[in-house]
Amino acid sequence: MKSKNNHLVDLQIATEYANLPAKEQINNWVCAAIGETDNEFELSIRVVDEDEITQLNKEYRNKNKPTNVLSFPFAFEEEIGGCGIELEVPLLGDIIICAQVVAAEAKEQGKEELAHWAHMVVHGTLHLLGYDHVDDTHAEEMEALEIEIITGLGFPNPYE
């Protein structure tokens, strides 16, 4: 789905969970996280069940349990024929979101489910853009940006 900001969000639904946000909402959340730019970007968001996210979490993070969101930034490091040709590839990467975990977390945390979905999409997109929370400084920077984006979308602060 092409957005107004010239971003392509490939949304894949691989769950039977029924209470999912609309494609347009997901696209708007991605655009809010990416911000204003003339550059084209493409990313995939796959909404899955607990079995699939558990498998991915085990394979890539060595954690044998479901999680809410996983992000896989695109890394293209190929030299073509040794001639120094640079390819401009607008792929940001893939975001995997577990519908059941998002729903359970929203309920446990007393949040509106749609607000938690928005947070997970923004959080995953920021990871694709290079943000992380591996140490306190980076975590504070990422959380501050998430709060700005989420509250700008009309949702409450996701960390309160």
C-alpha positions as CSV (number, residue, x, y, z in Angstrom):
1,M,0.0,0.0,0.0
2,K,1.5,3.3,-1.1
3,S,1.2,6.1,1.4
4,K,0.9,9.8,1.0
5,N,4.6,10.2,1.9
6,N,5.7,7.8,-0.9
7,H,6.4,4.9,1.4
8,L,5.3,1.4,0.6
9,V,4.0,-0.7,3.5
10,D,3.5,-4.4,2.6
11,L,1.1,-5.7,5.2
12,Q,0.9,-9.4,5.7
13,I,-1.8,-10.9,7.9
14,A,-0.9,-14.4,9.1
15,T,-3.2,-14.7,12.1
16,E,-6.9,-15.5,12.7
17,Y,-7.0,-12.8,15.4
18,A,-9.9,-10.5,14.5
19,N,-9.3,-7.3,16.3
20,L,-6.6,-5.8,14.1
21,P,-6.1,-2.1,13.1
22,A,-7.0,-1.1,9.6
23,K,-4.3,-1.0,6.9
24,E,-4.7,2.8,6.7
25,Q,-4.0,3.2,10.4
26,I,-0.9,1.0,10.3
27,N,0.3,3.0,7.2
28,N,-0.3,6.3,9.0
29,W,1.7,5.1,12.1
30,V,4.6,4.1,9.9
31,C,4.6,7.5,8.2
32,A,4.5,9.3,11.5
33,A,7.6,7.3,12.6
34,I,9.5,7.9,9.4
35,G,8.6,11.6,9.3
36,E,8.7,14.0,6.5
37,T,11.1,13.0,3.7
38,D,11.2,13.0,-0.1
39,N,13.0,9.6,0.0
40,E,11.0,6.5,-0.9
41,F,11.0,3.6,1.6
42,E,9.6,0.2,1.6
43,L,9.0,-2.1,4.6
44,S,6.9,-5.2,5.4
45,I,4.8,-5.7,8.5
46,R,3.7,-9.2,9.2
47,V,1.1,-9.8,11.9
48,V,1.4,-13.3,13.3
49,D,0.3,-15.7,16.0
50,E,2.3,-16.7,19.1
51,D,3.8,-19.8,17.5
52,E,5.4,-17.9,14.6
53,I,6.8,-15.1,16.8
54,T,8.1,-17.6,19.4
55,Q,10.0,-19.4,16.6
56,L,11.5,-16.2,15.3
57,N,12.3,-15.0,18.8
58,K,14.1,-18.3,19.5
59,E,16.0,-18.3,16.2
60,Y,17.1,-14.7,16.2
61,R,17.2,-13.7,19.9
62,N,17.7,-17.1,21.6
63,K,14.5,-16.5,23.7
64,N,12.0,-19.4,23.6
65,K,8.9,-17.3,24.3
66,P,6.5,-15.0,22.4
67,T,7.2,-11.3,22.2
68,N,5.2,-8.3,21.0
69,V,7.4,-7.0,18.1
70,L,10.5,-8.0,16.3
71,S,12.3,-5.8,13.7
72,F,14.7,-6.9,11.1
73,P,16.5,-4.0,9.4
74,F,17.4,-4.6,5.7
75,A,21.2,-5.0,5.2
76,F,22.4,-4.9,1.6
77,E,26.2,-5.5,1.4
78,E,26.8,-6.8,-2.1
79,E,29.4,-5.6,-4.5
80,I,28.4,-6.1,-8.1
81,G,31.1,-7.7,-10.1
82,G,33.8,-5.8,-8.2
83,C,33.1,-2.6,-10.2
84,G,32.0,-0.4,-7.4
85,I,28.4,0.0,-8.5
86,E,26.2,1.3,-5.7
87,L,22.6,0.3,-5.7
88,E,20.0,2.5,-4.1
89,V,17.6,0.0,-2.4
90,P,14.8,1.7,-0.5
91,L,14.0,-1.3,1.7
92,L,13.9,-0.5,5.4
93,G,13.3,-4.1,6.6
94,D,10.6,-6.2,8.2
95,I,8.5,-5.8,11.3
96,I,6.8,-8.9,12.9
97,I,4.0,-8.2,15.4
98,C,2.2,-10.8,17.4
99,A,-1.5,-9.9,17.6
100,Q,-2.2,-12.0,20.8
101,V,0.7,-10.6,22.7
102,V,-0.2,-7.0,21.8
103,A,-3.8,-7.7,22.9
104,A,-2.7,-9.3,26.2
105,E,-0.2,-6.5,27.0
106,A,-2.8,-3.8,26.3
107,K,-5.2,-5.5,28.7
108,E,-2.6,-6.1,31.4
109,Q,-1.3,-2.5,31.2
110,G,-4.8,-1.0,31.1
111,K,-4.2,0.5,27.6
112,E,-6.5,0.9,24.7
113,E,-5.6,-1.9,22.3
114,L,-5.4,0.4,19.3
115,A,-3.0,2.7,21.2
116,H,-0.7,-0.3,21.9
117,W,-0.8,-1.3,18.3
118,A,0.3,2.2,17.3
119,H,3.1,2.0,19.8
120,M,4.3,-1.4,18.5
121,V,4.3,-0.2,14.8
122,V,6.1,3.1,15.7
123,H,8.6,1.2,17.9
124,G,9.3,-1.4,15.2
125,T,9.7,1.3,12.5
126,L,12.1,3.3,14.7
127,H,14.2,0.1,15.0
128,L,14.4,-0.2,11.2
129,L,15.6,3.5,11.2
130,G,18.5,2.6,13.5
131,Y,17.2,3.4,16.9
132,D,17.7,1.0,19.7
133,H,17.4,0.7,23.5
134,V,20.5,-1.4,24.3
135,D,21.7,1.1,26.9
136,D,20.1,3.8,29.0
137,T,21.1,6.7,26.8
138,H,19.8,5.1,23.6
139,A,16.7,3.9,25.4
140,E,15.9,7.4,26.7
141,E,16.4,8.9,23.2
142,M,14.2,6.2,21.6
143,E,11.5,6.5,24.3
144,A,11.3,10.3,24.0
145,L,10.9,10.0,20.2
146,E,8.2,7.3,20.7
147,I,6.3,9.5,23.1
148,E,6.5,12.5,20.8
149,I,5.2,10.4,17.8
150,I,2.5,8.5,19.7
151,T,1.1,11.6,21.5
152,G,1.3,13.5,18.2
153,L,-1.0,10.8,16.8
154,G,-3.5,11.5,19.6
155,F,-2.7,8.6,21.9
156,P,-1.5,8.8,25.5
157,N,2.1,8.4,26.5
158,P,2.8,4.7,26.1
159,Y,5.2,4.6,29.0
160,E,2.8,6.0,31.6
